[in-house]
Amino acid sequence: MDDDLNESGPDRDALTRTNLAEGGTAEGGLDGGGDVFAALASPVRRELTALLLDGPRPVNDLASHFAMSRPSVSEHLRVLRDAGLVSERRDGRRRIYRLEAAPLRELSQWLSPYERFWREKLSDLRKLLDEEDDL
């Protein structure tokens, strides 16, 4: 790994040890036992999280946004729930899903050193290209 990246971010081994101690996975499974990265790898699950940004919604409402069966959408929601990204509550026969902020906040904190790293590298590249333009 690049030295610049190591200096600008938290100790990756410490993050992994913390995740494992809390029942997560070394791959970034934050609290909840599921792997947040794997859960968000699916475009359908990313769209479900985007739909839930506006607030809790019943599964039928969420399913209406996709060209797939309600049970298929429910399976995607189960993966998100297992990763701790959404919570579910019952209201009579309806299941209402809500986005959970904590895993997203942890994911953002984990990604921030990489954002800083690339922001600095792109800034350096811009300076280099500007210098070449001046020649």
C-alpha positions as CSV (number, residue, x, y, z in Angstrom):
1,M,0.0,0.0,0.0
2,D,1.2,3.5,-0.8
3,D,2.9,5.3,2.2
4,D,0.8,8.4,1.6
5,L,-2.3,6.4,2.2
6,N,-1.0,4.8,5.3
7,E,-0.1,8.2,6.8
8,S,-3.5,9.8,6.0
9,G,-5.8,7.2,7.5
10,P,-6.5,5.1,10.5
11,D,-4.6,1.9,11.2
12,R,-6.3,-0.7,8.9
13,D,-5.3,-3.6,11.1
14,A,-6.9,-1.9,14.1
15,L,-10.1,-1.4,12.1
16,T,-10.1,-5.1,11.1
17,R,-9.4,-6.2,14.7
18,T,-12.3,-4.0,15.9
19,N,-14.7,-5.3,13.3
20,L,-13.8,-8.9,14.1
21,A,-14.1,-8.3,17.9
22,E,-17.6,-6.8,17.3
23,G,-18.7,-9.8,15.3
24,G,-18.1,-8.2,11.9
25,T,-15.9,-9.5,9.1
26,A,-12.5,-8.5,7.9
27,E,-14.0,-7.4,4.6
28,G,-15.7,-4.5,6.2
29,G,-18.7,-6.1,7.7
30,L,-19.7,-3.5,10.2
31,D,-22.0,-4.0,13.1
32,G,-24.8,-6.4,12.3
33,G,-22.7,-9.3,11.2
34,G,-23.3,-8.9,7.4
35,D,-20.8,-7.6,4.9
36,V,-21.8,-4.0,4.1
37,F,-19.6,-3.9,1.0
38,A,-21.3,-7.1,-0.4
39,A,-24.7,-5.8,0.5
40,L,-24.1,-2.6,-1.4
41,A,-22.5,-4.3,-4.4
42,S,-25.9,-4.9,-5.9
43,P,-27.4,-2.0,-7.9
44,V,-30.9,-3.1,-6.7
45,R,-29.8,-2.8,-3.1
46,R,-28.2,0.5,-3.7
47,E,-31.4,1.7,-5.2
48,L,-33.4,0.4,-2.2
49,T,-31.2,2.4,0.1
50,A,-31.7,5.5,-2.1
51,L,-35.5,5.0,-1.9
52,L,-35.3,4.8,1.9
53,L,-33.4,8.1,2.2
54,D,-36.8,9.8,2.2
55,G,-38.0,7.8,5.2
56,P,-39.5,4.4,6.1
57,R,-41.5,2.6,3.5
58,P,-43.5,-0.6,3.2
59,V,-42.1,-3.4,1.2
60,N,-44.9,-3.2,-1.4
61,D,-44.1,0.5,-2.1
62,L,-40.4,-0.4,-2.5
63,A,-41.2,-3.3,-4.8
64,S,-43.3,-1.1,-7.1
65,H,-40.0,0.6,-8.2
66,F,-38.6,-2.6,-9.7
67,A,-39.4,-5.0,-12.5
68,M,-39.2,-8.0,-10.2
69,S,-41.4,-9.9,-7.8
70,R,-42.1,-8.7,-4.3
71,P,-40.4,-11.8,-2.9
72,S,-37.2,-11.0,-4.9
73,V,-37.2,-7.4,-3.4
74,S,-37.8,-8.9,0.0
75,E,-34.7,-11.1,-0.4
76,H,-32.6,-8.0,-1.3
77,L,-34.0,-6.2,1.8
78,R,-33.1,-9.3,3.9
79,V,-29.4,-8.9,2.7
80,L,-29.5,-5.2,3.6
81,R,-31.1,-6.1,7.0
82,D,-28.5,-8.7,7.7
83,A,-25.7,-6.2,7.0
84,G,-27.4,-3.7,9.4
85,L,-28.2,-1.2,6.7
86,V,-31.9,-1.3,7.2
87,S,-34.3,-2.3,10.0
88,E,-37.7,-3.8,9.7
89,R,-40.8,-3.4,11.8
90,R,-44.3,-4.9,11.4
91,D,-47.4,-2.8,11.2
92,G,-50.2,-5.4,11.1
93,R,-49.5,-7.4,8.0
94,R,-47.2,-4.8,6.5
95,R,-43.4,-4.8,6.8
96,I,-41.9,-1.3,7.0
97,Y,-38.3,-0.8,6.2
98,R,-36.1,2.0,7.5
99,L,-32.5,3.0,6.5
100,E,-30.0,2.7,9.4
101,A,-27.4,5.5,9.6
102,A,-24.7,3.8,11.8
103,P,-23.3,1.4,9.2
104,L,-23.3,4.1,6.5
105,R,-21.5,6.5,8.9
106,E,-18.9,3.8,9.7
107,L,-18.5,3.1,6.0
108,S,-18.0,6.8,5.3
109,Q,-15.4,7.0,8.0
110,W,-13.6,4.0,6.6
111,L,-13.6,5.5,3.1
112,S,-12.5,9.0,4.1
113,P,-8.7,8.3,4.0
114,Y,-9.1,7.0,0.4
115,E,-11.1,10.1,-0.6
116,R,-8.3,12.3,0.9
117,F,-5.6,10.2,-0.9
118,W,-7.3,10.5,-4.3
119,R,-8.1,14.2,-3.8
120,E,-4.4,14.9,-3.1
121,K,-3.2,12.8,-6.1
122,L,-5.7,14.5,-8.5
123,S,-4.6,17.9,-7.2
124,D,-1.0,17.0,-7.8
125,L,-1.9,15.8,-11.3
126,R,-3.7,19.0,-12.1
127,K,-0.7,21.1,-11.0
128,L,1.6,19.0,-13.2
129,L,-0.7,19.4,-16.2
130,D,-1.0,23.1,-15.6
131,E,2.8,23.3,-15.5
132,E,3.1,21.5,-18.8
133,D,0.5,23.9,-20.3
134,D,2.7,26.8,-19.3
135,L,5.7,25.4,-21.2
